Amino acid sequence: AFRYIDSEDESSESFELDILFAQNSFYFKNVPFKTVWVSGAVNNPSFIPLKTKQRGMQFGKMVLK
């Protein structure tokens, strides 16, 4: 699951996502995924005025190059 800023544009279509693990500089590019579930608003610290949600994703086939 990923937390993201709610843009009111929900979709269950398939998309691609880039994922960077900064701690060990590992990078996945164009990872296919589709949305499986979306949570309601997630509680934010009071200093963050943006509404966020969590999105559960199912990843597609990944090919190492």
C-alpha positions as CSV (number, residue, x, y, z in Angstrom):
1,A,0.0,0.0,0.0
2,F,1.1,3.6,-0.7
3,R,-0.1,6.8,0.9
4,Y,-0.8,9.6,-1.5
5,I,-2.4,13.0,-1.8
6,D,-6.1,12.7,-2.7
7,S,-6.8,14.2,-6.0
8,E,-10.4,13.0,-6.3
9,D,-9.4,11.0,-9.4
10,E,-10.0,7.4,-8.5
11,S,-9.5,4.7,-11.1
12,S,-9.1,0.9,-11.1
13,E,-7.2,1.0,-14.5
14,S,-3.7,-0.4,-14.9
15,F,-0.8,2.1,-14.6
16,E,3.0,2.1,-14.3
17,L,4.9,3.4,-11.3
18,D,8.6,4.2,-10.6
19,I,9.8,3.0,-7.2
20,L,13.0,4.3,-5.6
21,F,14.5,2.8,-2.4
22,A,16.7,5.7,-1.4
23,Q,18.5,3.8,1.4
24,N,20.3,1.4,-0.9
25,S,19.8,3.3,-4.3
26,F,17.7,0.5,-5.7
27,Y,15.3,1.7,-8.5
28,F,12.4,0.0,-10.3
29,K,11.2,1.8,-13.4
30,N,7.8,1.4,-15.1
31,V,6.4,-1.2,-12.7
32,P,2.9,-2.2,-13.9
33,F,0.2,-2.2,-11.3
34,K,-3.6,-1.9,-10.8
35,T,-5.5,-0.6,-7.8
36,V,-7.0,-3.2,-5.6
37,W,-8.4,-1.0,-2.8
38,V,-8.5,2.6,-1.7
39,S,-8.9,3.6,1.9
40,G,-10.8,6.6,3.2
41,A,-9.0,9.7,4.4
42,V,-5.9,8.9,6.5
43,N,-5.3,11.0,9.6
44,N,-2.5,13.5,9.0
45,P,-0.4,15.4,11.5
46,S,-2.1,18.8,12.1
47,F,0.7,20.6,10.2
48,I,-0.1,18.9,6.9
49,P,-3.2,20.5,5.4
50,L,-3.5,18.0,2.5
51,K,-6.0,15.1,2.5
52,T,-4.3,11.8,1.9
53,K,-5.5,8.2,1.3
54,Q,-3.9,4.8,1.0
55,R,-4.0,2.7,-2.1
56,G,-3.5,-1.0,-2.2
57,M,-2.0,-2.2,-5.4
58,Q,-1.4,-5.5,-7.2
59,F,1.8,-5.5,-9.2
60,G,2.0,-6.9,-12.7
61,K,4.9,-8.8,-14.2
62,M,8.3,-7.2,-13.7
63,V,11.2,-7.8,-16.1
64,L,14.7,-7.2,-14.9
65,K,17.0,-5.6,-17.5
